[in-house]
Every structure is written in C-alpha cells, then in structure tokens.
Amino acid sequence: MLLRLTTFLIAFALCPWALADNYLFRNGQSDYAIVIAPDASVSEKTAARELQTYIQQMAGVLLPLGEQPRAKMIHIGWAQAVGTKRPAADDEGFRYCVKGDNLYIYGGKERGTMYGVFAFLENELGVRWYTPSFTKVPQLRTKPLGALDVSERPDILRRMPMYKEVLSHPEWCAHNRVNDIGKTADGPYGKLSAYWGIHTFARLVPPNDFFEAHPEYFALRDGERIRNGQLCLGQGKVLVEVVANRLLEVMREKPGYWCYDVSQNDNERYCQCAKCTRLAKKYGGQSGLMLWFVNQVAERVERVHPEVMVGTFAYQYTRHAPRGIRPRKNVVVRLCNIECCFAHPLENADCEMNRAFIDDLKAWGRLTNRIYLWDYVADFRTYLTPYPNLNVLAPNIRTFSRHGVMGLLEEGTYDAPWSEFSELRGWLLARLMWNPDADVAALTEEFCRDYYGGAAAAVLAYLQAVQQQVKPTTHMNFQRIGHDKLFTTEFIDQHIAQLERAVARCSQDTATVGRTNRVLASLYLLKIKRAQIRSRQDGTYRKLERILRDDPTIISEGGTDLDTYLSKYCGFT
C-alpha cells in the first residue's frame, strides 16, 4: 500500500522556526523564491515553473525562480540539506518537508520531484486537475508555512486509466501521477516509456506474408491449417526465430518502450496439432504452452536488449497459471479478468464468477512478481448507459495492490471522447492507482461539487442512486447484456426530471449545462431503449440527438452512432 507520512502540525512553542510570520505568501507578497539545481531535469524545471504559475494565479504574487539559493526558498529537487540519500533517478516516490525557513520538494529526477511538486499544490494549496480542460485553482490570500513532512511512494509501478480524453493529454497524466499513456513520450513532463503492442501474433507473423509459404506456422483446427486463428507454437525454434527477429525489427523501428508484446490474437482458435497438444498437457494447459514459447523469444531478445521486457497475455484460454514452468526474469504477464463480474468486488466470496480469477491471480503470483493486471471498468456494449461499478473500483485496486501487481491498466472507454461519468472515472482511477486507500466517497463528492457546480446535488443524488441498484444477486460483465432491468421506468423518469430542473437553474452557466447534459444523455438513452415510441413522441429522442450533435461521442465500442446502435442492439427501425 501507499507509504504516506501525513502532514503534522507542531506547537509553535516546541518549534521556534514555525513562527506566525513565516508565510509562503500573504496579501500579494512573499519573501520566498523558487530554487532549482543547475543540473535539474526537464520535468523538475517544468514543475518549478508550474509552481510559480499556480501560486501567482491563486495569490497574485510571482515568486522569483532561479538557481541561486536564497534565505527563504522552495527548493525543487534533492539537496544535501534534507539529510537523506539522493533518490534513484527513476524513483517516483517523493518527499516535501520544511527545514528551518525553507521548503524542500524532491524525489527521483525523472518524475518523482515533479510528482512531489504537484502533490504539494494538490494537498496543501487545493489545486485539482479534474479533466484536461478543467483545473481548479483556489483563490488564497494567505498561506502559513508550518511544519510539513510528507512522503508518498506508490507500489503499483505502472498506472494507466485507459480513457480517451485523458491519455491524449500528457500534462493531465503528469499532474495526476499517471505514468503509462500507451506510447513513449519525451517532453516537458519527462520521458515516459510504454508497453508496446496487444494481440501481436498476427502483427509479428502476418498471414498475408507467411501463410502461403509456411502454413505450418499457423494453427491446425479440425485437420486444416487456418489463417485466422493462433500460431502453431509447437513449431518451436523455427517459429521462435521468426517471431524474435520480427520483434527485434519492431524494437529498431519503435525504440524506447520498456516492454514489447508477444501474445495471442483475440480469439480462442489455438492449435490442436499433436505437438502443441502434448506440450500443453506437459505444462498444465494452453498457458503453459504459451509461456514455453514466449520464454524462448524472451531469451533470444535478452541477448540483444537485456534491459527490455517481453510481455504476454494470460487471457481467456491462457488465463490460468501453468505447471512445471515459470516466466523468465524478463517476461511480464498481462493477466486479464474479462470473464469476471464487476457488480461486486473481485474478492467477494459470494460471487462464483470471480473466485476462479482470484485463484488464478494467486497462482500467477507464486510464479512471478511481474504481473501487469488488465482490468475492465466500462460497459463496452453501451458506453452511455449507467454502469454501476463505482463501489468496486477501490476494493479491486486494493486487491491488485495486495497481490503485488507491478502494473495496472484500467480499460475504460478508450475510443470515446466522453461516456458515462468518464470524466469522474478517469480522475478517480488515477487517484486510486496512486493510493488505493483513498476515500472514494469523499473524492466523488468533491469532484461533483466542483465539476457540476449548481447541478452537483442532483448529479450526486443520481450517481448514488445508480450504485444502490446493485443487489447481492446482481451480476454484470464488461458487456452488460440485459442489465438495463436494474433501472425502472420510475427511476428513469424521476432522475430525468431532477436533472432537467438542475439544468434549468444553471441555464446561464454553459459549462455546467454541457456537463450535466452528458449525465442526462445516459438516462435519455435508457428511456429510448425502454420505450421507443413514447420517447419519440415526448421529445426524448430529439433531446439526445441534440446533445450528441453539440457534443459528439460514440455509443459503443468501435464507433457506433445512435441510430446504428439502436438498430443493431435494440431492434429499432
């Protein structure tokens, strides 16, 4: 769990340097300067400039920024005065503390110090980076600089909330301590290294390039080699060389990733040839066969790139842990819980759908400490309709943390610009991946109060009511087939009325109206699905069309628009 030494206040009588006149700023004035080391990293310089900017925005005072130490200073980056060993460059932990009159903020040079500056702005000065387009900067006249000594360190090393609107904004990710954005990046917020690839068999051994000359590389199903299945892993060294060479070619063309993927295609048409069958039996199933193959590729890659990891999936037919084999030291296992129920915490003993996954998580944990968990946090069939899983986010992340996962990808609506509470979900998941013990209820209330303004009470009441519809007997997967039954016609009509009244009260606040209309879109779509004719007659259909016209998004995974969705999934004409 997150190591955090919380702010503590020491009585002035016991702490002579915490005097009443020791203010960071007061009434537009300050004695402080921001100081960076001559060898400060790019991200440390960015953090120092942003600290200067935010203090100016909130207090109306521009602190000098430079390299020369001052009598009163905010020192950005490690200094001998803090009395600790210099952190490793890639250490994302940080500390901010007051010594004498000075405030020191430091951590690893790549991102740790930067995260410390942003945490200071967040924890002590109330700044919030809720969405890429909405940052809260409080207006403060006075800030005493009392006794501070705060340290934080995440134990989930790789953190990725997979929502379209946040992953395309590295600055939001940096402010919220997200360090995996799905691609390498080298900019003002430091250098980020990502995990390359997903379902890569077809990318590494394309059927169009290999099938005619080497059909034996491809899965044997019902006596025939097929183009659209998996690879024939029983080919062993011959195919290992092909895959390893193609992967090394990817590394040359796309350098800078910390891990490169060698994993099954997104289907269950694995090879049934005699050798594959024999190896699968030897190593405890298809996961063992997969690991036997990937280990050989990883060994070949290590000769050229000993610093790089090779990743693979534990997904669907390979989710179970193998027997008699374990991942090499340079292999990462991406364990996926796509079959699970997301209505209840994964460790809920009453949910049979999840018990097998927890068993698999424990079994893989006995084999490796390099598990990168792939979790599902959205309804991919219908991005807009309510998905009542907010109450499981924190318990599940605590479960992953407790079992020592090295990375966590929370797959949300990755291809939609906004979806059902995606603004809240992205921010909340980023906070939880950094600190799994964070108070979800308090964070949710804070977000809604600041983001929805005058409509916050109605939005919060609706959001809480959605979560309360989940009962012990409720089960829902990542494509929540049939679970619109959770919401009665009375429920839908009641909350539409409340939210529409809130919109009317805030009609002069265009930002609040737009954000609240996104919430209403969920209920409008539910109503349309429930009562097509009534929704066309009473104007509900036109209201949803107007929202989607003014604020475009897609309805389900893959780019489905409203009419296509209603025709495909609801039988509407």
Secondary structure, 3 states (H helix, E strand, C coil): CCEEECCCCCCHHHCCCCCCCCEEEECCECCCEEEECCCCCHHHHHHHHHHHHHHHHHHCCCCCEECCCCCCEEEECCCHHHCCCCCCCCCCCEEEEEECCEEEEEECCCCHHHHHHHHHHHHCCCCEEEECCEEECCCCCEEECCCCEEEEECCCCEEEEECHHHHCCHHHHHHCCCCCCCCCEEECCEEECCEECCCCHHHHCCHHHHCCCCHHHECEECCEECCCCCECHHHCHHHHHHHHHHHHHHHHHCCCCCEEECCCCCCCCCCCCHHHHHHHHHCCCHHHHHHHHHHHHHHHHHHHCCCCEEEEEECHHHCCCCCCCCCCCCEEEEEECCCCCCCCCCCCCCCHHHHHHHHHHHHHHCCCCCEEEEEECCCCCCCCCCCCCHHHHHHHHHHHHHCCCCEEEEECCCCCCCCCCHHHHHHHHHHHHHCCCCCHHHHHHHHHHHHCHHHHHHHHHHHHHHHHCCCCCCCCCCCCCCHHHHCCHHHHHHHHHHHHHHHHHCCCCHHHHHHHHHHHHHHHHHHHHHCHHHHHHCCHHHHHHHHHHHCCCCCECCCECHHHHHHHHHCCC
